[in-house]
Every structure is written in C-alpha cells, then in structure tokens.
Amino acid sequence: MVVAALTALTLAVAGCSSSTDSELTVFAAASLKTPFTDLARQYERDHPGTKVQFNFAGSSDLVAQLQQGASGDVLATADERTMSIASADGLTERSTVFASNTMTIAVPSGNPGGVVGLASLADPALRVVVCAPQVPCGTATQRVFQASGVAVSADSEESSVTGVLNKVSTGEADAGIVYMSDVATAGPAVRSIRIPAEQNTTNLYPIAVLAGVTDPSAASDFVDLVTGPSGQRALERAGFGSPR
Amino acid sequence: MTAKPGLPGWIYLPAALGAAFIVAPIAAMVTRVQWSHFWSLITSESSVAALLLSLRTSGIATLACVVVGVPLALVLARSRSRWVDIGRAAVLLPLVLPPVVAGIALLYTFGRRGLLGGSFEALGIQIAFSTTAVVLAQTFVAMPFLVISLEGALRTTGARYEAVAATLGASPTTVLRQVTLPTMLPAIASGAVLAFARALGEFGATITFAGSLQGVTRTLPLEIYLQRETDPDAAIALSLVLVVVAVAVIGLGRERMRSA
C-alpha cells in the first residue's frame, strides 16, 4: 500500500505531459525505428492533430508489456512467433506481414579480418560475435550456420543485435551476424558481406491493430500506410525486404 | 542518567515508506520463485558457470581495488596538495556515471583500437572478450566504493597516532605498516565488502566492454538478463541467488567490522 502511494506520487510527477490532441501509440520492434519514424512524420502530415508515439523495444519485451496491461494502438513485431503469442492472448486479432529481414555478415569498414564469406568465420583466429541462441537474432544465426555447415566458435554471444553491431562498428570484432536492416542504418563504420540466399534465413515482420483501441480507423490507417507503397519504399530504404 | 535524543514521531512514516520501497520489490520477486524447480534451475550448467565466474572475477576485482584503492585513499586523506580535490572528484566519477558509459570509456582505452589496446595487442595480450575485461570493468565501477569509505574513516580517525609514532623516530613506512594499516583494517574490510558487492552486481560496463560468453565473460547478472528472454523462471531463481549472495556478503562485512 505504501509502495502504491509512492508509485502514484512518482507517476503524478512524471506524467505531467499535456494531452491536447489525440495520440496514436505504436509498439514496434527496435529494428523498425528508422523507417517507422519516417512514416510517423508522413502520418502526422496526413492526420493533422494526431501525434504518433512510439515504444521501440525487443519484440518479446513489447508483448510482455502489453500482457502486463500497457495500452497501445498498433503492434509490429520482428517475427511471427511473438505476434502469435500476442494473438493467443487476445491482444490482437488479425495481423498482416509487411516486411522481411534476412541475415548478413557485418564487418568493420576496411574488413581487417579479410572476411569473404561464411566459411571465413570458421577461422579460430578471427574474432566473431553473434547473438545468443536465446534471442531471435541468435536463433536465425544458428539456422544460417546449420544451412551452411560452417562450425563457428564465437568470442561473444550478445543478448541483442545492437550488442553485436556495436562490437563490429568499434572494431572489437572482425565479424558479426546481424540483420540486413541493421547494416543499412549503421553508417559507414560497418560493411555488409552477403550470405547466399540458399544458406540464409528470412524473418517475417507482422503488424496488427491492438484489441480494444479507442479509434480503430486511426490505427488501421497507420497499418495501411506501412503496408502501402510509401511504407514499402521507406522499409526498402532501411534494408528490409518485401513481405514475401 | 541522560535521556536519549528523541526523534519526532512523524519521521517514522517517511522512514517506513523508504524501507518498504526497497523491501517490497524484493519480496514481490520472492513470491514469483518456482520452488519446485528452484534447485534444477540454479544448478544448470550455465547457471553454475555464471555464478562461479561472478565470484572469481569479483574476488580478483576486490583485490585489485584494495591494492591500488588503499594507497589512493591514503593520499586523498592525508595529502595537502590542492590537486587532491580534483583527484577525489575524478575517483568519484565511476560512482555517478551510468555503467554503460563506463563500458564505452573502457572500450576506447583497452579495446583493440583503444588508447592502450594496441600496445596490449602488440604484446599478444587480448583484453576484449576475455575474463580480464570483466575484472577491469568491475574494478572500474567498484573502486570508488572502497576509496570513499576508507578516506572517510581516515579523516574521522585523524593522524594523531601517526604523529606520535613519527616523533618517536619511526619512518613513514613503519608508521604506515605498524600504526595506520592496523587501525584502518576494519575500514578496509568494510570498503572491500562494498567493492565486492558492487563488482558482483556489475552489468552495464561488462556487457558493453567484455561481451557475453558462458564461462568466460557471462557473469551472473548477464546470465539473468539473457535467461529473461526465454526462461523467466530461471531468471527469477538466479536473481534470488544473487540477492542471497549479496545479503551474505553484507552480513559478513558487518560481522568483520564488529569483531575487528
């Protein structure tokens, strides 16, 4: 009870933002930050008076937050598994796949390790960083290694793809396995070395209007924007592939 | 008979609020522990590896803190140089820096392309992704705890015994060994306990600087963070282990202080 009072006090102090116009809250996978931020600007131009608020986090974190009672209008996850958890819980009804993302080898600019392909990563002298198998990007990485038959002993198994990307962009690692979209937004410090399609794996990104939203048409307008031509262009610029 | 200086009655309300704010979340976590699987969760291969690595690295980091932190505290407490205030502010910095910033700073110092990393690399010493990196991160964040608590104790005690010993003809080194260090032993012990506890909980600097690999760099806090993704029950069980270890360390520290 005492804690509740203190929490209420904290919330009262923190929650002093103005709520003049309507807001659209989008829960989106962290990898969607660049294209979705662009699309939000377009949405706000098309819907004067509506402000788009984002909650960018790992897909499983987003679903966990919604399960704990967080309220939002739209949910976009980085894989179909997390979306199916949300729909099984009654959080969403119908979802649409709007983008795909494949894996790629990221190397520091200049490629100090001389990486030419997946086979290079088997060299024990090379410092290789991947995602841990417990997180989605790690599961995808394992599928790639299995499909290619390359045995890689990683120097670090990070708990997020940003961890991998950071170790590569600072030159600590010679190579890392990340999503195509990560390299597209990482800037000049990181270069991408393609993984052949037959050894690669594809993550599908679904988007859905959340159950019980106050303004369903505003929410589905955002979904339509993402799945529509300008949404697809923005996603392509950020390194994402087409939905199928 | 002297009356105890009384506190105003109302002060117990905010005090209770403060205590409840700290105790309640820990209690809430304990209620979520799956006791039926508890033992198997905390004795899994990855959990044991993480716990042992944490104890080992925190132990070495504490030792490192004592070896350089005690002299540092002595200099800060006894030197009359005007640089001391700047030095103290610098030593305090890791206390207020977000650990992830500490990790970035360490990366640009000991990393491959860092200030000193190139020289280590030339000597064939690889720091990034090694257990050494974990110890460096822990030492960096834990050192201020030892230095500040010891410096406070040194200032409170004053230097009169040292002055007496010196007038009796003892050399500075003899004074340090026979007077200062023995009287400061309880303060050093409690500072070391604080440093150990902080090293044990280190997360941000480690994940930024050292990486995460079972048995090499994945300490207990990193293991908890990773388990949370797939197995929340295991994450809660391991969190409880960390709480128990922390309580034991603090308890041990208090015992030492009293007996010394």
Interface residues (C-beta under 8 A of the other chain):
Chain A: V2 V3 A5 L6 G58 S60 R127 V129 A132 Q134 V135 A154 D155 S156 E157 E158 S159 G163 N166 K167 T170 G171 E172 A173
Chain B: A16 L17 A20 F21 A24 P25 L107 G111 R112 R113 A128 F129 I207 T208 G211 S212 L213 Q214 T217 R218 L222 Y225 L226 Q227 E229 T230 D231
